[in-house]
Amino acid sequence: MIIPIIGLLLGIVIGLMSPITIPIQYSSYMSVAILAALDSVFGGIRSSIEKTFNIEIFMSGFFGNAVLAAILTYIGDQLGVPIYYAAIFAFGVRLFQNFAIIRRYILMGFKKK
């Protein structure tokens, strides 16, 4: 479980230190992509704690969520409707649910010791 957390923290540090800027027209794509990635990471951590982690499911969810979210964002841009809000809502809800479950597992683990 510690390896995904180290990878996440390392990725955040590298991202904050790199001088890359994202053009404003791609900001909605990036926000959805970041949420999709975080949703997959927290889902992977949760399944690792529950001892049900499967790399195929993780990778297919990671890329599948990103592609679906990008398609929704693109269609919304073409229609002039912010459809990407649906992806932000869905990923946000799942992200907080996974975080709450992970937190419970960690706190219950500390209380048992």
LOVEX-408117 format. One line per field, with one value per residue: x negated, y negated, z negated of N, C-alpha, C in turn; residue in one letter; residue number from 1. Coordinates in steps of 0.05 Angstrom, whole numbers, plus 5000, padded with zeros to 4 digits. Layout:
REM LOVEX-408117
n.x <- c(X_...)
n.y <- c(Y_...)
n.z <- c(Z_...)
ca.x <- c(X_...)
ca.y <- c(Y_...)
ca.z <- c(Z_...)
c.x <- c(X_...)
c.y <- c(Y_...)
c.z <- c(Z_...)
aa <- c(a_...)
i <- c(NUM_...)
REM end
This chain:
REM LOVEX-408117
n.x <- c(4984_4959_4928_4962_4978_4929_4915_4957_4948_4896_4907_4940_4903_4865_4898_4912_4863_4847_4839_4885_4940_5010_5052_5109_5155_5153_5162_5210_5207_5160_5175_5215_5185_5147_5181_5202_5155_5141_5186_5180_5131_5143_5184_5153_5119_5157_5177_5130_5122_5167_5152_5165_5143_5131_5091_5105_5159_5150_5117_5150_5193_5168_5150_5197_5234_5209_5211_5266_5283_5255_5279_5332_5322_5303_5348_5384_5357_5363_5418_5427_5443_5431_5418_5378_5383_5414_5378_5341_5372_5386_5334_5315_5351_5341_5287_5286_5317_5284_5239_5262_5273_5221_5198_5229_5212_5158_5161_5190_5153_5112_5136_5142_5092)
n.y <- c(5024_4976_4963_4943_4894_4868_4862_4829_4782_4769_4759_4714_4677_4674_4654_4604_4579_4577_4536_4531_4505_4504_4490_4447_4464_4518_4530_4551_4604_4621_4617_4656_4701_4704_4713_4763_4794_4790_4814_4867_4880_4876_4914_4959_4961_4970_5021_5050_5048_5077_5126_5142_5124_5117_5115_5111_5094_5046_5017_5017_4988_4940_4919_4925_4892_4843_4836_4837_4793_4753_4756_4741_4688_4666_4673_4640_4591_4584_4580_4536_4540_4551_4610_4638_4629_4670_4713_4692_4689_4744_4769_4740_4753_4809_4807_4782_4821_4867_4847_4839_4892_4915_4884_4902_4956_4949_4921_4959_5000_4978_4975_5028_5045)
n.z <- c(5000_4990_5033_5077_5052_5045_5099_5116_5085_5104_5158_5152_5131_5173_5213_5192_5192_5244_5303_5336_5370_5377_5432_5430_5458_5454_5402_5379_5398_5372_5318_5314_5329_5288_5244_5260_5259_5204_5181_5199_5175_5119_5118_5130_5085_5046_5062_5056_5001_4987_5005_5057_5104_5173_5227_5281_5280_5254_5291_5338_5318_5306_5356_5386_5358_5365_5421_5431_5402_5429_5479_5465_5449_5497_5531_5504_5510_5565_5569_5539_5487_5419_5410_5384_5331_5310_5309_5274_5228_5220_5215_5172_5130_5125_5112_5061_5033_5037_5009_4958_4944_4944_4904_4860_4858_4845_4795_4764_4765_4735_4686_4671_4658)
ca.x <- c(5000_4942_4917_4979_4978_4903_4917_4975_4933_4874_4920_4949_4879_4854_4917_4910_4836_4841_4848_4905_4966_5032_5069_5136_5175_5151_5165_5231_5196_5141_5189_5228_5164_5136_5200_5203_5131_5143_5207_5168_5111_5156_5197_5132_5110_5178_5177_5106_5128_5187_5139_5179_5130_5126_5078_5121_5182_5140_5108_5173_5209_5153_5151_5225_5246_5197_5221_5295_5284_5245_5300_5354_5313_5302_5376_5394_5345_5375_5446_5429_5455_5410_5424_5357_5392_5423_5355_5329_5389_5383_5308_5313_5365_5326_5262_5292_5325_5260_5223_5275_5269_5193_5194_5240_5195_5134_5168_5197_5128_5096_5150_5139_5064)
ca.y <- c(5000_4953_4956_4924_4868_4855_4854_4806_4759_4763_4747_4687_4660_4670_4637_4576_4567_4574_4509_4535_4491_4515_4469_4444_4479_4547_4532_4570_4631_4628_4621_4683_4721_4706_4727_4792_4807_4793_4834_4893_4885_4881_4940_4979_4962_4983_5049_5061_5052_5099_5150_5149_5109_5131_5095_5108_5077_5019_5004_5012_4966_4915_4909_4923_4868_4819_4834_4830_4765_4735_4756_4724_4661_4658_4670_4616_4567_4581_4571_4511_4547_4562_4638_4649_4627_4697_4729_4681_4697_4773_4775_4727_4769_4834_4801_4778_4846_4884_4835_4845_4921_4918_4872_4920_4979_4941_4916_4984_5015_4967_4980_5056_5050)
ca.z <- c(5000_4988_5060_5091_5039_5052_5127_5118_5075_5122_5181_5145_5128_5200_5227_5182_5197_5273_5313_5357_5366_5394_5443_5417_5473_5446_5373_5373_5403_5351_5293_5315_5330_5261_5227_5268_5249_5175_5176_5204_5154_5094_5120_5128_5057_5031_5068_5045_4972_4985_5017_5082_5125_5198_5244_5306_5274_5248_5316_5355_5307_5308_5383_5394_5346_5378_5448_5430_5392_5451_5499_5455_5450_5525_5541_5491_5523_5592_5566_5524_5462_5402_5402_5367_5303_5302_5303_5249_5205_5215_5204_5145_5110_5121_5099_5033_5022_5033_4988_4933_4938_4938_4877_4840_4855_4831_4767_4751_4763_4713_4661_4664_4649)
c.x <- c(4983_4932_4935_4979_4952_4904_4935_4961_4911_4885_4929_4925_4868_4872_4916_4884_4831_4853_4869_4930_4986_5048_5097_5157_5174_5155_5188_5222_5178_5155_5203_5207_5151_5155_5203_5179_5133_5164_5195_5147_5123_5172_5177_5122_5131_5179_5152_5110_5148_5177_5154_5167_5124_5115_5093_5145_5173_5133_5131_5190_5195_5155_5180_5239_5235_5208_5250_5298_5276_5266_5324_5346_5313_5330_5388_5383_5358_5404_5449_5442_5434_5417_5403_5364_5402_5400_5342_5345_5385_5356_5304_5327_5350_5300_5266_5302_5302_5243_5235_5271_5240_5187_5205_5223_5170_5140_5175_5172_5112_5109_5146_5111_5060)
c.y <- c(4975_4944_4937_4896_4853_4846_4830_4780_4750_4749_4718_4668_4654_4651_4608_4563_4564_4548_4511_4520_4503_4491_4470_4461_4509_4551_4551_4599_4639_4633_4649_4705_4725_4720_4757_4807_4811_4813_4862_4900_4892_4908_4963_4983_4977_5013_5064_5067_5076_5125_5160_5135_5127_5111_5091_5090_5049_5004_4998_4990_4940_4903_4906_4898_4843_4815_4825_4801_4746_4733_4738_4695_4650_4654_4645_4591_4563_4571_4545_4515_4560_4590_4649_4646_4654_4714_4719_4690_4727_4780_4763_4744_4795_4829_4797_4804_4864_4873_4841_4874_4926_4907_4890_4945_4972_4936_4941_5001_5005_4973_5009_5062_5041)
c.z <- c(5000_5015_5076_5079_5045_5081_5131_5108_5093_5148_5176_5143_5156_5215_5218_5189_5227_5284_5336_5350_5386_5405_5432_5432_5466_5416_5365_5377_5381_5325_5292_5315_5302_5242_5234_5257_5218_5167_5178_5182_5128_5095_5119_5100_5041_5037_5058_5015_4969_4996_5042_5106_5149_5217_5270_5302_5269_5274_5335_5345_5309_5336_5394_5383_5360_5406_5448_5421_5414_5473_5490_5456_5478_5537_5529_5503_5550_5590_5552_5497_5444_5391_5383_5338_5293_5294_5277_5225_5199_5203_5176_5124_5104_5106_5069_5019_5017_5011_4961_4925_4930_4910_4855_4836_4839_4801_4752_4747_4739_4687_4652_4652_4621)
aa <- c(m_i_i_p_i_i_g_l_l_l_g_i_v_i_g_l_m_s_p_i_t_i_p_i_q_y_s_s_y_m_s_v_a_i_l_a_a_l_d_s_v_f_g_g_i_r_s_s_i_e_k_t_f_n_i_e_i_f_m_s_g_f_f_g_n_a_v_l_a_a_i_l_t_y_i_g_d_q_l_g_v_p_i_y_y_a_a_i_f_a_f_g_v_r_l_f_q_n_f_a_i_i_r_r_y_i_l_m_g_f_k_k_k)
i <- c(1_2_3_4_5_6_7_8_9_10_11_12_13_14_15_16_17_18_19_20_21_22_23_24_25_26_27_28_29_30_31_32_33_34_35_36_37_38_39_40_41_42_43_44_45_46_47_48_49_50_51_52_53_54_55_56_57_58_59_60_61_62_63_64_65_66_67_68_69_70_71_72_73_74_75_76_77_78_79_80_81_82_83_84_85_86_87_88_89_90_91_92_93_94_95_96_97_98_99_100_101_102_103_104_105_106_107_108_109_110_111_112_113)
REM end
